[in-house]
Each structure stands twice: as structure tokens, then as C-alpha cells.
Amino acid sequence: MKQIFVDAKGVNKGHYAPGVISNGMLYISGQLSLDLDTREVAVGGPDKHMEQALCNVERVLKAAGLTKEKVVQCRIYIADVSYWDAINEVYAKFFGEHMPARIVVPVPSLHFGCLVEIEAVAEVE
């Protein structure tokens, strides 16, 4: 098992690694719509929050030497089911022709008032 950390200032205050490689897979911990350098929550609607959360996922992928095309599955937590269309549009633009398996889970609230949190699994070669 190998832990993956991103070069961010004091973001990881919980007892976890942003990513863990095990048995040929990278497991990415939940990435909020929080800027990893400034610790500021994304400004704007669910689309801006989705962009930030995906940026954070991509940052963990890059730290592991991977690209978004290696993602096989995502779990997306949203603070309101009405955000589905907005986050789906950003997700489709981010992944393009690549279509990982996915689930969208509406939840009552997310940490720091974020509107989106994403966890992902990617293949490691």
C-alpha cells in the first residue's frame, strides 16, 4: 500500500491520506469543493463547486502519476438533488468521451458548507 499526498498547505487536517494505492487501484478520498491552497470554499453555484472538487480529484491523480482517463468510478455527494443537472454538465465536460461508472448521492449537508464532494477510484498500471 502506498499513500498519496498533494502539495497543499495544511488542508489535510483529518487522519487520512488524499489517495491510497492498493492492488493496482488508486482510491481517492472525498474531495470537497474547497481550494486546497487557500482553504476557501468555491464561490458560486453547484457548477463552480463541481469544478473545484474535480480539480482536487485531478490533483490527487497527478500526484499519483495518473490522468483522469484512468478513473473507473466516482461517487458524487451533492447538498441538494436539484444540483444534478448542473454537476452532470460539468462532469461530462471534465471527462469528455471517457465515462467512468458513477453514482450521485444527495445528502443533507457537506463539511464547510460545500455543495459537492467527490471520491474516485482509478486504475494504476
C-alpha positions as CSV (number, residue, x, y, z in Angstrom):
1,M,0.0,0.0,0.0
2,K,1.2,3.5,-0.9
3,Q,-0.2,6.8,0.4
4,I,-0.5,9.7,-2.0
5,F,-0.4,13.3,-0.7
6,V,-0.8,16.5,-2.6
7,D,1.4,19.6,-2.1
8,A,-1.2,21.7,-0.2
9,K,-0.7,23.8,2.8
10,G,-2.5,22.4,5.9
11,V,-5.5,21.1,4.1
12,N,-5.4,17.6,5.3
13,K,-6.4,18.1,9.0
14,G,-8.2,14.7,9.3
15,H,-6.5,11.4,9.8
16,Y,-6.5,10.2,6.2
17,A,-4.4,10.2,3.0
18,P,-5.9,12.0,0.0
19,G,-5.1,8.9,-2.0
20,V,-4.1,5.3,-1.4
21,I,-2.7,2.9,-4.0
22,S,-3.5,-0.8,-3.2
23,N,-3.6,-3.8,-5.5
24,G,-3.3,-1.8,-8.7
25,M,-6.0,0.8,-7.8
26,L,-5.9,4.4,-6.6
27,Y,-8.6,5.2,-4.0
28,I,-9.2,8.9,-3.8
29,S,-10.6,10.2,-0.5
30,G,-13.6,12.6,-0.7
31,Q,-12.6,15.9,-2.3
32,L,-14.7,18.8,-1.3
33,S,-15.3,22.0,-3.4
34,L,-12.6,23.6,-1.3
35,D,-9.4,25.2,-2.8
36,L,-6.6,23.1,-1.5
37,D,-4.2,26.0,-1.3
38,T,-6.3,28.7,0.3
39,R,-8.9,26.5,2.1
40,E,-11.6,28.7,0.7
41,V,-14.9,27.2,-0.4
42,A,-15.7,27.7,-4.1
43,V,-17.7,30.8,-4.9
44,G,-20.9,30.4,-7.0
45,G,-23.4,27.7,-7.6
46,P,-23.1,23.9,-7.9
47,D,-21.3,24.2,-11.2
48,K,-18.4,26.1,-9.6
49,H,-18.3,23.8,-6.7
50,M,-18.2,20.8,-9.1
51,E,-15.3,22.3,-11.0
52,Q,-13.3,22.8,-7.8
53,A,-14.0,19.3,-6.5
54,L,-12.9,17.8,-9.9
55,C,-9.8,20.0,-9.8
56,N,-9.0,18.5,-6.4
57,V,-9.6,14.9,-7.7
58,E,-7.3,15.7,-10.7
59,R,-4.6,17.0,-8.3
60,V,-4.6,13.7,-6.4
61,L,-4.4,11.8,-9.7
62,K,-1.4,13.8,-10.9
63,A,0.3,13.3,-7.5
64,A,0.0,9.6,-8.2
65,G,1.2,10.0,-11.8
66,L,-2.2,9.3,-13.3
67,T,-4.7,11.1,-15.6
68,K,-8.4,11.4,-15.4
69,E,-8.7,8.7,-18.1
70,K,-7.7,6.2,-15.5
71,V,-10.7,6.9,-13.3
72,V,-13.1,3.9,-13.3
73,Q,-15.7,5.1,-10.8
74,C,-16.8,8.2,-9.0
75,R,-19.2,8.9,-6.1
76,I,-20.5,12.4,-6.0
77,Y,-22.2,13.8,-3.0
78,I,-24.4,16.8,-3.5
79,A,-26.1,19.0,-0.9
80,D,-29.3,19.2,-2.9
81,V,-30.7,16.8,-5.6
82,S,-31.7,19.9,-7.7
83,Y,-27.9,20.4,-8.4
84,W,-27.9,17.2,-10.5
85,D,-28.2,18.8,-14.0
86,A,-25.5,21.5,-13.2
87,I,-23.0,19.0,-11.8
88,N,-23.7,16.5,-14.6
89,E,-22.8,19.1,-17.2
90,V,-19.5,20.0,-15.6
91,Y,-18.7,16.3,-15.1
92,A,-19.4,15.5,-18.7
93,K,-17.2,18.4,-19.9
94,F,-14.4,17.3,-17.5
95,F,-14.3,13.7,-18.6
96,G,-15.2,14.2,-22.3
97,E,-15.5,10.9,-24.1
98,H,-14.3,8.9,-21.0
99,M,-17.3,7.7,-19.0
100,P,-16.4,6.2,-15.6
101,A,-19.1,4.4,-13.6
102,R,-20.8,6.9,-11.3
103,I,-23.3,7.5,-8.5
104,V,-24.7,10.8,-7.4
105,V,-25.9,10.8,-3.7
106,P,-27.9,13.7,-2.3
107,V,-27.0,14.4,1.3
108,P,-28.4,16.9,3.8
109,S,-25.1,18.9,4.1
110,L,-21.4,18.7,3.5
111,H,-18.4,20.0,5.5
112,F,-17.6,23.7,5.4
113,G,-20.9,24.4,3.6
114,C,-19.5,22.9,0.3
115,L,-22.1,21.9,-2.2
116,V,-20.2,19.0,-3.7
117,E,-17.8,16.2,-2.6
118,I,-16.3,13.6,-4.9
119,E,-14.5,10.3,-4.2
120,A,-13.0,8.3,-7.0
121,V,-11.2,5.1,-7.9
122,A,-8.6,4.9,-10.7
123,E,-6.5,2.1,-12.3
124,V,-2.8,2.1,-11.7
125,E,-0.6,0.5,-14.3
